[in-house]
Amino acid sequence: QPIVAPGLQEVFQDQQNIPCTLYDSLVEFDDGSPEQEEWFCEVFGVDATNAGSVTSPATVVVEGIEHVLAANSNIQSGVTTVLAQGASLSNYTLTIGSDNALTFGVVNTSSTPQANRRLRMRRSIGDMSVLVVRVTTADASLRKQAAEISGDVFGTGGVDKVNLKSQIDGCSNNVARIIPATGTGSGCRDNENAVFDFQTNMAGVPSNCAFFNDYEFSAPGDICDSDQYAAVGQVSPTVDASKTPRTECCICGGTMRSYTNSVVDGVIDVELPMNATGNSPSRVEKAAIAELEALFNTEHLSRIFDNVMLCLPSGTGWGGSKYWAAYASVAGYQSVYNGDKWCANELAQLHEVGHNFGLWHAWDNTGAMGSTTGAADDVALGNRMCYNGAHSWKLGWYAAYNDEINPLTETFAGTLVGVDRVPNVLSCEKVVLKLTNSDKDFYVLYNHAVGVNKGTSEYRNMVTVTSMTTTRTSTDLEATISAGSYATFSNWDGSGQSVTVSVTAIDTDATSGAAEVEVWKGGFDERPVLQHTCSGICYPDVSEERTIDLTVDGQATTINLGDLPDAVSTVDIYAMIQTNMNLQPEYADVKLGWKSLFKLGHDSGVPYGIGGNCIRDENTFNLPAAEFNTDPGAITIAIDAISPLSSFCGDDKLFVRVSYTRACPSPSGPVGGTGGTPSPTSGPTFGPTSGPTSGPTSGPTLAPNPTPTSGPTSGPTSGPTSGPTSGPTLAPNPTPTSGPTSGPTSGPTSGPAIGPTLAPNPAPTPGPAPGPTSAPIASPTSTTVDRVSEVTGDPHFKTWKNEHFEFHGQCDMVMISDKHFA
């Protein structure tokens, strides 16, 4: 009795009848040849029979893929399906011409065995059962035995410390875990010989298990619900009423059959009665897969295993070349390796299994999806690397630690940590920052070269920016940024606006390493003041840099910072010299106007080079901004060097960078970043003190300085108060205070005040504060500079800690030496 099913159509022999699933396979070569791309399609039912397979589904090569790609630019490997009307299908090849009408779709995600299998493929989270196949042909075999291969992939035996399992488990922090497959279990395999006692309504549509797999009333597999068809007995190969589609066809719930195979530590041996020489690797692969499907009693290995890795013996040729290395299908389940070398290489394994995870190639070598053909297996060190920022986001391993912003409407100021820090990540720290863009999204990652990512081969300990579109594509490397540098991207998302990514600091420590990153709309000269979410500080603007070639004339230069932004507190000068040690003892003098700030030379330099005849010396100097105001609103730094030097050291140069620190915004105003402001510090308030003065004061500023302010109020207070002032102490001390009061005390103290500040620290701190402050703290230098306290003019004075105070006819000051001070 015929079955009438919606969508049932006439079946054509040697042509495609049912949509197939497209897979892109990428082939690597180790002889310098460019990679090759080959497309496959997974066909089902009668189309598998037309292709020459005795089982369904089957994989066929797609000829004429250019017509498919031209018709659809959004093809996703393992997701997109295609039906090419009239396309030839035979000998495991689907040939598509320009005249074939193409219909595209996506993999059916209904709850059916085939859909579940497809959903299981390409996943990169959870426990993943991996089967490694050691293939032997009639004319060739691998030198490595199964036990050694198991060590190369799973680390079995503890010899190869760096392997596929150690890297996937480590890079994902066990969000994904590689599990060696076992040889026992149960599977289901259609009885491909069974023919049942019913007829279909279309010529060429068989009354067998393929019909139940490929046709439906309204949902996949629903024909199995009909007693009229699924309960009928078998008429071939023998008449047996007890053998029905419900016992012989897997989609109808056919009986599961157990299997027992010799799988040792995740590796199985398969022998094929064919030669490697003279055959393509894909043909040997198909023969091995067919043998495995019979051994494991399944129509498709992905119903049992998440990944299958086939190690073929040397001798096969891809396009006539025997130097192919490995290949895999993007979003598929299998990967194939050529010979002992590539089967053992953990970076090749990471790369090919990465394709199975749905990742395309990367145009950088910071992660495993870059070029792998130059890598070699090393049992001591291995290829310890993970994946770049774009791929790390797609894998989903760090979803709990990632962040996403639209840089045209949001800013970011925070901390990025490398993948090796996971899970020891603070709530304010991130791993991958995604910058959304309708064309292609950008991904910011700190490529910290430690631990599981120690072997990253490019841009180590730098911040990388990679991009990826939502369609079929490789990832692009957009920028690499070191500390103190930035990258600006023009016309973001077609808006005509620029977006800047800046790296203010990088810490490479294996335990605490991180990168401080800022993102904002606009160029670098439009940089806003952004408060970092973790540290609570605002980083300095790097304003000017100079590199001077010491082997030519003109070794003096001037750096002019121009107008200073409001609330600038300090200016930082960093200089470094590299040159011949055998010349004069002082090579460079860094000056502010006529005054020398510091000198560089071999007295404090570190020898380097052959015989230690070259020196490198560096220093950082921090001064209050008032020291630099030699001209109103401008800073000029001159660097003088000696006469031209020889190029003996090969890199004779003087490098100078001048930067300034900006105060953070008030908590009542807008704050950059996503984490808000830190708790107020115990120092100065953000508004006037509770006691009015008789005239405006020069401070306090809107954001406190990290060190004592540059001076007291610009005018005297209205007079001594009748009692203790409201700050900083609750009552006057009978002895000298540990810091100045905010105004004159009610009577003379028994010792001199050091000099009033608005909110001094009780004692100068030796370095950064232990917790966040609302303004940056100048980095402590490793060199101590001797200073003499001095008084000149109207008066102006400077303390031993370089605190600079100026008074213009408003009070008289007397400096008295106090041996207890500082």
C-alpha positions in Angstrom: 0.0 0.0 0.0 1.6 3.3 -1.0 2.6 5.9 1.5 1.7 9.5 0.7 4.2 11.8 2.4 4.4 15.6 1.9 7.3 16.6 -0.2 7.9 13.2 -1.6 9.2 13.5 -5.1 10.4 11.3 -7.9 13.8 9.7 -7.3 16.4 10.0 -9.9 19.2 7.5 -10.3 22.8 9.0 -10.4 21.5 12.4 -9.4 21.1 14.3 -6.1 17.6 13.9 -4.6 18.0 15.0 -1.0 19.8 18.1 0.5 23.3 17.3 1.7 25.4 19.0 4.4 28.4 20.9 3.2 31.8 20.5 4.9 35.0 22.5 4.1 38.2 20.5 4.5 41.5 22.3 4.8 44.7 20.5 3.8 48.2 21.6 5.1 51.5 20.8 3.4 55.0 20.7 4.9 57.0 21.3 1.8 56.1 24.9 1.4 53.1 24.3 -0.9 50.1 26.5 -0.2 47.2 24.9 1.6 44.4 23.4 -0.4 40.7 23.6 0.2 38.3 20.8 -0.7 34.6 20.7 -0.1 32.6 17.6 0.8 28.9 16.9 1.2 27.3 14.4 3.5 24.6 12.6 1.5 21.8 10.3 2.8 19.5 7.5 1.8 19.1 6.9 -1.9 21.8 9.6 -2.6 24.3 7.5 -0.6 23.3 4.6 -2.7 23.7 6.7 -5.9 27.2 7.7 -4.7 28.2 4.0 -4.4 27.9 3.6 -0.6 26.2 0.6 1.1 25.6 2.7 4.2 23.9 6.0 4.8 25.1 8.7 5.3 28.1 8.9 3.0 30.7 11.6 2.3 31.2 12.7 -1.3 33.6 15.2 -2.9 31.9 18.3 -4.4 33.1 19.3 -7.9 32.0 22.7 -9.0 32.0 24.2 -5.5 32.7 27.6 -7.1 29.1 27.7 -8.3 27.9 27.1 -4.8 30.1 29.7 -3.2 29.1 32.3 -5.8 25.4 31.7 -5.0 25.8 31.9 -1.2 28.5 33.9 0.5 27.3 32.9 4.0 27.9 29.2 3.9 28.8 27.7 7.3 30.6 24.4 7.2 28.6 21.6 9.0 25.5 23.8 9.1 24.5 24.8 5.5 22.7 22.3 3.3 22.4 22.4 -0.5 20.2 20.6 -3.1 21.5 21.0 -6.6 18.7 20.0 -8.9 19.9 17.6 -11.7 23.5 17.5 -10.3 25.3 14.3 -11.1 26.0 11.9 -8.2 28.2 8.8 -8.7 31.5 7.3 -7.6 31.5 9.4 -4.4 31.4 12.6 -6.3 28.7 15.3 -6.5 29.2 17.3 -9.7 27.5 20.7 -9.7 27.3 22.8 -12.9 26.4 26.4 -13.5 23.0 25.3 -14.8 22.0 23.4 -11.7 19.3 25.2 -9.6 20.6 25.5 -6.0 18.4 25.4 -2.9 20.1 26.2 0.4 19.0 25.3 4.0 20.4 24.5 7.4 20.8 21.3 9.3 17.6 20.1 10.9 17.8 20.6 14.6 14.7 18.5 15.5 15.2 15.9 18.1 16.1 13.0 15.9 19.2 10.7 15.9 20.7 12.5 12.9 20.1 15.9 14.3 21.5 14.9 17.7 24.6 13.6 15.9 25.0 16.8 14.0 24.6 18.9 17.1 27.2 16.8 18.9 29.7 17.5 16.1 31.6 20.8 16.3 31.0 21.2 20.0 33.9 22.3 22.1 32.6 22.1 25.6 32.2 19.1 27.9 33.8 15.7 28.0 34.8 14.6 24.4 35.4 11.0 23.6 38.3 10.8 21.1 39.2 7.7 19.2 42.7 7.6 17.5 43.0 5.1 14.6 46.4 3.6 13.7 45.9 2.6 10.1 48.0 0.0 8.4 47.7 -0.7 4.6 49.0 -3.6 2.6 52.2 -1.8 1.7 52.9 0.6 4.6 52.6 1.0 8.4 53.5 3.6 11.0 56.7 3.1 13.0 55.0 4.2 16.2 53.0 1.6 18.0 49.6 2.2 19.6 51.1 2.9 23.1 53.4 5.6 21.9 50.7 7.2 19.8 48.5 7.2 22.9 51.2 9.1 24.7 51.5 11.7 21.9 47.7 12.4 22.0 46.6 11.7 25.6 49.9 11.8 27.6 49.6 8.1 28.5 52.7 6.9 30.2 53.8 10.4 31.3 56.6 10.7 28.7 55.1 13.4 26.4 54.1 16.1 28.9 52.6 18.3 26.2 49.9 16.7 24.1 46.4 17.3 22.7 44.7 16.4 26.0 47.0 18.5 28.2 46.5 21.6 26.0 42.7 21.3 25.4 42.2 20.6 29.1 44.6 23.3 30.2 43.6 26.0 27.7 39.9 25.5 28.6 40.5 25.1 32.3 38.7 21.7 31.9 35.6 23.3 30.4 36.5 20.9 27.6 38.1 17.6 28.5 39.6 15.1 26.1 38.7 11.5 27.1 40.3 8.5 25.5 37.7 6.4 23.8 36.9 2.8 24.9 36.3 -0.3 22.8 33.1 -1.6 24.4 29.5 -0.3 24.2 26.5 -0.6 22.0 25.5 0.9 18.7 22.8 0.8 16.1 23.3 0.0 12.4 20.6 -0.3 9.8 20.1 -3.7 8.2 20.9 -2.4 4.7 19.6 -5.7 3.1 16.2 -5.5 4.6 13.2 -4.9 2.3 9.7 -4.6 3.9 6.2 -5.6 2.8 4.9 -2.2 1.6 5.1 0.0 -1.4 5.8 3.7 -1.8 3.9 5.9 -4.2 6.9 7.0 -6.2 9.1 4.9 -8.5 12.6 4.4 -7.3 11.7 5.0 -3.6 12.7 1.8 -1.8 10.8 0.0 0.9 13.8 -0.2 3.3 15.4 1.7 6.2 16.6 4.5 3.9 12.9 5.4 3.3 12.3 6.0 7.0 15.6 8.0 7.3 14.9 10.2 4.3 11.1 10.8 4.1 8.5 12.0 6.6 4.9 13.1 7.0 5.7 16.4 8.8 8.7 15.7 11.0 11.8 13.4 10.7 11.2 9.9 11.7 7.4 10.3 12.1 6.7 7.6 9.5 7.9 5.1 12.2 4.8 6.0 14.2 2.6 4.3 11.6 1.7 0.7 12.4 0.6 0.4 8.8 4.2 0.7 7.6 6.6 0.4 10.5 5.0 -2.8 11.8 5.1 -4.7 8.5 7.4 -7.7 8.2 10.5 -8.2 6.2 10.2 -9.9 2.8 13.9 -9.8 1.9 16.4 -11.4 2.3 13.9 -13.8 3.9 10.2 -13.5 4.8 10.2 -12.8 8.5 7.2 -11.0 10.0 9.1 -10.5 13.3 11.7 -8.3 11.6 10.1 -5.0 11.0 11.5 -1.4 10.6 11.2 -1.1 14.4 13.7 -3.8 14.8 15.9 -3.3 11.7 16.0 0.5 11.3 17.8 2.7 13.9 15.6 5.7 13.3 12.5 3.6 14.2 14.2 2.3 17.4 15.9 -0.7 16.0 17.6 -3.0 18.6 20.9 -1.7 19.8 23.8 -4.2 19.3 26.8 -4.4 21.6 30.4 -4.4 20.4 33.7 -5.2 21.9 36.9 -3.9 20.2 40.5 -3.8 21.1 40.9 -0.1 22.0 43.9 0.5 24.3 44.2 3.9 25.9 42.1 5.5 23.2 43.9 3.9 20.2 42.7 1.2 17.9 44.6 -0.6 15.1 42.8 -1.0 11.7 44.3 -3.0 8.8 43.1 -2.3 5.2 43.5 -4.6 2.2 44.7 -1.7 0.0 47.9 0.1 -0.7 48.8 3.6 0.5 50.9 4.3 -2.6 48.8 5.2 -5.5 45.8 6.2 -3.4 44.6 9.6 -2.1 44.4 10.0 1.7 40.6 10.6 1.4 40.1 7.2 -0.3 42.1 5.5 2.5 40.2 7.5 5.0 36.8 6.3 3.6 37.9 2.7 3.7 39.0 3.1 7.3 35.8 4.8 8.3 33.7 2.0 6.7 35.7 -0.6 8.6 35.3 1.3 11.9 31.5 1.7 11.4 31.2 -2.1 11.0 33.4 -2.7 14.1 31.4 -0.3 16.2 28.0 -1.3 14.8 27.0 2.2 13.8 26.1 4.0 10.6 28.1 7.0 11.7 31.1 7.1 14.1 30.0 10.5 15.4 27.0 8.8 17.1 29.6 7.2 19.4 32.7 9.4 19.4 33.1 13.2 19.4 36.3 13.1 17.4 38.0 10.5 15.4 41.7 11.0 14.5 43.1 8.8 11.7 46.9 8.4 11.5 47.7 7.1 8.0 51.0 5.6 7.0 53.2 7.6 4.6 52.8 6.9 0.9 49.4 8.5 0.0 49.4 11.5 -2.2 47.1 14.6 -2.2 47.0 16.0 -5.7 50.1 14.1 -6.6 52.1 15.4 -3.5 53.2 13.0 -0.8 54.1 16.0 1.5 50.6 16.7 2.8 50.7 17.1 6.6 47.1 16.9 7.9 43.5 17.9 7.2 40.2 18.1 8.9 36.6 19.1 8.1 35.5 22.4 9.7 32.7 21.6 12.1 33.1 17.9 11.3 34.2 15.1 13.6 37.3 13.6 11.9 40.9 14.7 11.3 43.6 12.9 9.3 47.4 12.9 9.7 50.2 11.8 7.4 52.7 9.5 8.9 54.4 9.4 12.3 55.6 13.0 12.3 52.2 14.7 12.0 50.3 12.1 14.0 52.6 12.8 17.0 52.7 16.6 16.7 50.5 18.2 19.4 50.3 21.5 17.5 49.0 19.8 14.4 46.5 18.0 16.6 45.4 21.3 18.2 45.1 22.8 14.7 43.0 20.1 13.1 40.8 19.4 16.1 40.3 23.2 16.1 38.8 22.9 12.7 36.4 20.2 14.1 35.5 22.8 16.7 34.4 25.0 13.9 37.5 27.3 13.7 39.0 28.5 10.4 42.6 29.5 9.9 44.2 32.5 11.6 46.5 34.9 9.9 48.8 35.0 12.9 50.8 32.5 14.9 49.8 33.6 18.4 47.5 30.6 18.5 47.2 27.0 17.2 45.1 28.0 14.1 48.1 29.7 12.5 50.8 27.9 10.5 51.7 24.6 12.0 53.9 23.1 9.4 57.1 24.5 10.9 56.4 23.0 14.3 58.1 19.9 15.6 57.0 17.6 18.5 59.2 18.0 21.5 58.6 15.7 24.4 60.3 18.1 26.8 58.7 21.4 25.8 56.1 20.8 23.2 54.0 23.5 21.5 52.3 25.1 24.4 49.8 27.5 22.9 46.1 28.0 22.9 43.9 30.0 20.4 43.8 33.7 19.5 41.3 36.2 20.8 38.6 35.7 18.1 38.8 31.9 18.3 38.9 32.0 22.1 35.6 33.9 22.1 34.0 31.5 19.7 35.1 28.4 21.7 33.2 29.7 24.7 35.7 28.5 27.2 36.1 31.9 28.9 32.5 33.1 28.6 32.3 33.8 32.4 35.3 36.1 32.1 34.7 37.9 28.7 33.2 41.3 28.1 31.6 43.0 25.1 31.1 46.6 24.3 30.0 48.8 21.4 33.0 51.2 21.2 31.0 53.9 19.6 28.7 54.2 22.7 30.8 52.7 25.5 34.3 52.9 26.9 36.5 50.3 28.6 39.2 50.8 31.1 40.3 47.6 32.8 42.5 44.6 33.2 42.9 41.8 30.7 44.6 38.6 31.9 46.0 35.7 29.9 44.3 32.4 29.5 46.7 30.7 31.9 45.3 32.8 34.7 41.8 31.2 34.4 40.1 30.5 36.8 42.1 32.8 39.1 40.5 35.8 37.7 39.1 38.7 39.7 35.5 39.8 39.1 36.9 43.0 37.6 39.3 41.3 35.3 38.5 40.0 31.8 40.1 37.5 29.3 38.7 38.5 25.9 37.1 41.9 25.2 34.8 41.9 22.1 34.3 45.2 20.2 31.1 44.9 18.2 31.0 45.8 14.5 28.3 44.9 12.0 30.9 44.0 9.4 33.4 42.1 11.6 33.9 42.0 15.3 37.2 42.8 17.0 38.6 40.7 19.9 41.2 42.1 22.3 43.4 39.5 24.2 46.5 39.7 26.3 48.8 37.1 24.8 50.5 36.2 28.1 53.4 33.7 27.3 53.3 31.6 30.4 52.0 28.2 31.5 49.7 26.5 29.0 50.4 29.4 26.5 54.2 29.5 27.0 54.9 28.4 23.5 53.0 31.1 21.6 55.3 31.9 18.8 54.4 35.5 17.9 53.8 38.8 19.8 54.5 37.3 23.2 53.3 39.3 26.2 51.6 41.8 24.0 48.0 42.7 23.5 46.6 41.4 20.2 43.5 42.6 18.3 42.0 40.0 16.0 38.9 40.1 13.9 36.3 37.6 12.6 33.2 37.9 10.6 30.1 35.8 11.3 30.4 34.1 7.9 32.9 31.6 6.6 36.3 33.2 7.0 39.7 33.1 8.6 40.6 35.5 11.4 42.7 38.6 10.7 45.3 40.2 12.9 44.4 43.8 13.2 47.0 45.1 15.7 49.6 44.1 18.2 50.1 46.6 21.1 52.9 46.8 23.7 52.8 48.8 26.9 52.6 52.5 26.3 51.4 52.1 22.7 48.0 52.2 21.0 46.2 51.4 17.8 43.5 53.5 16.2 40.9 52.1 13.7 39.3 54.7 11.4 35.7 54.8 10.2 34.5 52.2 12.7 31.5 50.4 11.4 31.1 53.0 8.6 30.4 55.7 11.2 33.2 58.0 10.2 34.4 57.8 13.8 37.7 56.3 15.0 38.1 53.8 17.8 41.4 53.6 19.8 42.7 50.7 21.8 45.5 51.7 24.2 47.7 49.6 26.5 48.8 51.6 29.5 50.7 48.9 31.3 51.7 45.2 31.0 52.8 42.9 33.8 54.5 39.7 32.6 54.7 37.9 36.0 53.7 34.3 35.7 51.2 34.5 38.6 49.9 38.1 38.6 50.6 39.1 35.0 48.0 41.3 33.3 47.6 44.1 30.8 45.8 47.4 31.5 43.7 48.3 28.4 41.6 51.3 27.5 39.1 51.6 24.6 37.3 54.8 23.5 35.8 56.5 20.5 38.1 58.9 18.8 41.8 59.2 18.1 44.6 59.2 20.7 44.5 62.9 21.0 40.9 62.6 22.0 41.6 60.3 24.9 39.2 60.8 27.8 40.1 60.3 31.4 39.1 56.7 32.2 39.2 55.2 35.6 40.3 51.5 35.6 37.9 49.1 37.1 40.4 47.0 39.0 43.0 49.5 40.2 40.8 52.5 40.4 43.6 54.6 38.9 43.9 56.7 35.7 46.9 56.0 33.6 49.2 58.7 32.1 49.1 60.0 28.6 52.2 59.2 26.7 52.7 62.5 24.9 56.1 62.5 23.2 58.9 60.1 22.4 62.2 60.5 20.7 64.9 58.1 19.4 68.2 59.7 18.7 70.9 58.0 16.6 74.1 58.5 18.4 76.3 57.7 15.4 75.4 61.0 13.6 75.4 64.7 14.4 72.5 66.5 16.1 72.3 64.5 19.2 70.4 67.1 21.1 66.6 67.3 20.9 63.7 69.1 22.5 60.4 67.7 23.6 57.6 70.2 24.0 54.4 68.9 25.5 52.4 72.1 24.7 49.4 73.1 26.9 49.0 70.9 29.9 45.5 69.4 30.5 43.7 70.5 33.7 44.7 68.8 36.9 48.0 67.5 35.7 50.0 66.7 38.8 53.3 65.2 37.6 55.4 64.9 34.5 57.4 61.7 34.0 60.7 61.5 32.0 62.1 58.2 31.0 65.4 57.9 29.1 67.6 55.0 27.9 71.0 54.9 26.3 72.8 52.1 24.5 76.4 52.8 23.3 80.1 52.0 23.4 81.4 51.6 27.0 85.0 52.8 26.1 84.0 56.4 25.4 83.5 59.2 27.8 82.0 58.4 31.2 78.9 60.6 30.7 77.0 60.1 27.6 73.8 62.0 28.0 72.5 64.7 30.2 68.7 65.1 30.6 67.9 68.7 31.4 65.0 71.0 32.3 66.1 74.3 30.9 69.5 74.9 32.4 69.0 72.4 35.2 70.3 68.9 35.0 67.7 66.3 36.1 69.8 63.1 35.6 72.7 61.7 33.6 73.1 58.4 31.8 76.5 56.7 31.5 78.6 53.7 32.2 78.9 54.5 35.9 75.4 53.2 36.4 74.9 51.3 33.1 74.7 47.5 32.6 77.2 45.9 30.2 75.9 43.9 27.3 77.2 42.6 23.9 80.3 40.7 23.1 82.9 41.1 25.8 80.6 43.5 27.7 82.0 46.5 25.7 78.5 48.0 25.3 76.4 49.5 28.0 72.7 50.1 28.5 71.6 52.7 31.1 68.1 53.9 31.9 66.3 56.1 34.4 62.9 57.5 35.2 62.4 60.9 36.8 59.1 62.2 38.2 58.5 65.9 39.1 55.5 67.9 39.9 54.0 69.7 37.0 54.8 73.1 38.5 58.5 72.3 38.1 58.1 72.2 34.3 56.2 75.5 33.8 59.2 77.4 32.6 56.8 78.8 30.0 53.1 79.2 30.7 51.3 76.1 29.7 54.3 74.5 28.0 57.1 72.0 28.9 60.4 71.9 27.2 63.0 69.1 27.8 66.4 69.2 26.2 68.7 66.1 25.9 72.3 66.7 25.3 74.8 64.0 24.2 78.5 63.9 23.5 80.1 64.1 20.0 79.1 61.5 17.3 79.9 57.9 18.3 81.0 54.9 16.3 78.5 52.2 15.5 80.6 49.7 17.4 77.6 48.3 19.3 75.3 48.3 16.3 72.4 49.8 18.2 73.8 53.1 19.6 70.8 55.2 20.5 69.2 57.4 23.0 65.5 57.0 23.7 63.4 59.5 25.6 59.8 59.5 26.5 57.9 62.3 28.4 54.5 61.6 29.8 52.2 63.2 32.3 49.6 61.9 34.8 46.1 63.1 34.7 43.8 63.1 37.7 40.7 60.9 37.7 37.3 62.4 37.3 35.1 63.1 40.3 32.8 60.3 41.4 29.9 62.6 40.7 30.9 62.9 37.1 31.1 60.4 34.2 33.5 57.5 34.8 34.9 55.4 32.0 34.9 51.6 32.2 32.3 49.2 33.4 33.1 48.8 37.1 32.4 52.2 38.6 34.7 54.0 41.0 36.6 52.7 43.9 35.8 53.6 47.5 36.8 57.1 48.5 40.3 57.4 49.9 41.0 58.6 53.4 42.7 61.6 51.9 41.3 65.0 50.8 37.6 65.3 50.1 36.3 66.1 46.7 34.8 69.4 47.8 35.6 72.4 50.1 36.3 71.8 53.8 33.6 72.5 56.3 35.1 75.7 57.5 34.8 78.7 55.2 37.9 80.7 54.2 38.1 84.4 53.8 39.1 84.0 50.2 39.2 81.3 47.5 41.8 78.7 48.0 43.9 77.1 45.3 42.7 73.7 46.3 41.6 71.2 47.1 41.4 69.8 43.6 38.5 67.8 42.2 40.5 64.7 42.5 43.2 64.2 45.2 46.8 64.0 44.3 48.5 60.7 45.2 51.3 62.6 46.9 51.2 65.9 48.9 49.9 68.7 46.8 52.2 71.3 45.3 51.4 74.0 47.7 49.2 75.4 50.4 46.3 77.7 49.8 46.9 80.7 47.6 46.0 83.1 50.4 46.0 83.0 54.2 42.9 81.8 56.1 40.7 84.4 57.7 42.6 84.0 60.9 43.2 81.6 63.7 40.2 79.7 64.6 39.0 79.7 68.2 39.4 76.0 68.4 40.7 73.1 66.4 39.9 73.2 62.7 37.7 70.6 61.1 40.6 68.8 59.5 42.8 67.0 59.3 43.0 66.4 63.1 40.1 66.6 65.5 42.1 68.6 68.0 45.5 70.3 68.0 48.4 68.2 69.2 50.5 69.7 71.9 53.6 68.5 70.0 54.4 68.9 66.4 51.8 67.2 64.2 52.7 64.4 61.9 51.4 66.5 59.0 50.3 70.1 58.6 46.8 71.3 59.6 44.5 72.9 57.0 45.1 76.4 58.6 47.0 78.1 61.4 46.6 76.6 64.8 45.1 78.5 67.7 48.5 79.1 69.1 52.1 78.5 68.4 53.1 74.9 68.4 56.2 73.7 70.3 57.9 72.9 67.0 57.6 74.2 63.5 55.1 72.9 61.0 56.7 71.4 58.0 54.5 73.3 55.5 50.8 73.0 55.1 49.3 70.7 52.6 45.6 70.1 52.1 45.8 66.4 53.0 49.3 65.1 53.4 50.2 61.5 54.0 51.6 61.0 57.5 54.8 60.0 55.9 56.0 59.6 52.3 55.1 56.2 51.1 57.9 54.1 49.5 55.8 53.1 46.5 52.3 52.6 45.3 49.4 52.6 47.8 48.2 49.1 48.8 44.7 49.9 47.5 43.1 51.9 44.8 43.3 55.7 45.0 41.2 58.1 43.0 44.2 59.4 41.2 47.3 57.6 39.9 50.4 57.2 41.9 53.7 58.0 40.3 55.8 54.8 39.8 58.6 54.5 42.2 62.0 54.7 40.6 64.9 52.5 41.3 67.4 55.3 41.6 67.5 57.7 44.5 68.2 61.3 43.6 69.8 63.4 46.4 68.0 66.8 46.8 68.8 69.8 48.9 65.9 71.8 50.5 66.1 75.3 49.3 64.4 78.7 49.7 64.6 81.4 47.0 62.8 84.6 46.1 59.2 85.5 47.1 59.4 82.7 48.6 59.6 79.4 46.8 60.7 76.3 48.5 61.2 72.6 47.8 61.3 69.8 50.3 63.6 66.8 50.3 60.8 64.9 48.6 60.6 67.3 45.6 57.4 69.0 46.9 57.3 72.5 45.4 55.6 75.4 47.2 55.2 79.0 46.0 53.9 82.1 47.8 53.6 85.4 46.2 53.5 88.2 48.7 50.8 86.6 50.8 52.8 85.3 53.7 56.2 85.1 55.2 57.9 81.7 55.6 60.8 80.7 57.6 62.5 77.3 56.9 63.9 75.8 60.1 65.9 72.6 60.0 64.3 69.8 61.9 66.4 66.6 62.2 63.2 64.7 63.0 61.6 65.5 59.7 61.6 62.8 57.1 
